[in-house]
């Protein structure tokens, strides 16, 4: 409540026409204060299932913007509009362009990343994945491990008998700085199920294997992932039920099924909202 009082002081000083909340507990005091002061409010929910903050704020919001059509069911009334989730402009500039060769061979390429900071448990599982790939080949791998994991992961892989510098089909990186180019040019993505990540995967029309993070509020990542799974755009595996060998086999099997990859790609594109920012802008403008 002290945060709400502080938010009211800010609103009185700034005198905004509208306050937009983008989810998470941090937006609650400001949006709640705006509603108490009679200022228009808009909410943007990028996850398939809304969090507690937005559920509490929704009743008095003037506009609710959602990134999944099925999320509308959580809110009543005509003030809920589908906008999709914003995608970085740098990624959109590559989406739909011709693929660039990422490796000096004709094998399919897998892009794997677990968010900007990585995920320790999944990177541990990927060590076995990389061990199998180094020995058996068949496809290429670009993996962003995250800065913390990159400090130990190459050493542990070396202890398994794999010298990554000798593996021309494997690139283990601390961070992928040219994500737009890499994602557009890969054949399959292995990733978490954050709303922004999935929006980018769909914008590039990429089939994906999704392992949602179990360490999030309300298990919302699995709900995001299941939305893509139902649309035929992704395969979903739970972290607690999969290991490196299983993920390797799943990846290899999917890469061999070119027809299924093509169908998943089309389904992913059907979910894309490359004009989400424009839709959000229009929704806010119309609310005003």
Residue, then its C-alpha position, 0 to 999 in steps of 0.5 A: x500500500x505504501x507503493x500505491x501511495x507513492x504511485x499516486x504521487x507520481x501520477x499527480x505529478x506527471x498527469x498521464x492520459x493513460x497508464x499501461x501495465x505490462x504484467x508482473x507484480x511490479x506494474x500493480x501499484x502504478x496501475x492500481x493507483x491510476x484506477x483509483x485516481x480515475x486515469x485510464x488504464x490498459x493492460x498487456x498480457x503476453x503469456x497464455x495465462x494471465x498472472x495474479x496482478x493482471x487478474x486483479x487489475x482487469x475488472x477496472x481496466x479500460x483495455x486488455x491486450x493479449x498475445x494468445x487468442x485463448x487468453x481472451x477467455x480469462x477476461x469478460x467484455x469487449x475491452x479485450x483485444x488480440x494484439x500479439x507479443x512485440x518482436x524485436x525489429x532486428x529480428x523482423x528484418x531477417x524474418x522471411x529473407x533467404x537463409x544464410x549458410x551458418x556452417x560449411x556443409x549442407x546438414x540441417x542446423x539446430x539453434x539452442x538457447x535457454x534465455x539470456x542467462x541460460x539455464x543450468x539444468x538444461x545446459x547440464x543435459x545438453x552436455x550429453x546431447x553434444x557428446x552424442x552429436x560430436x560422435x554421431x554427427x548428422x546435423x549442426x548445433x549452435x548453442x548459447x549457454x549464457x555467461x554463467x554456464x559458459x564458464x564451466x560447460x566447455x571444461x566439462x565437455x572436454x572432460x567427457x573426451x570431446x574437444x569442441x575446437x575439433x567439432x566443425x558442426x558444433x558451436x557453443x557460445x556464451x551469447x548469440x549476438x546476431x540472433x535475427x540472422x541465426x534464427x532465420x537461417x536455422x532449421x529447428x529451434x530448441x528453447x524455453x517458452x517465454x512469451x517473447x521467445x515464442x513470439x520470435x520463433x513464430x515470426x521466423x516461422x521456425x519449428x521448435x522443441x520447447x522445454x518450458x521452465x518449471x521455475x516460473x509463477x503459475x507454470x505459465x511457460x508450459x501453458x505458453x508452450x502448449x498453445x504452440x503444441x496445440x497449433x502443431x507448431x512445436x513439440x513440448x517436453x518437460x524438463x523433469x521428464x527428458x535427458x540429453x539422450x532423449x532430446x538428441x533422439x527427438x531432435x534427430x528424428x524430427x530433422x529427418x521428417x522434412x514434411x513435418x518440419x515444413x508443416x510445423x513451420x507453416x503453423x508457427x507462421x500462422x501464429x506470428x504477429x509481426x505487427x504487434x507493436x502497431x496493434x498495441x499502439x492502435x488499441x491504446x489510441x482507441x482507448x484514449 
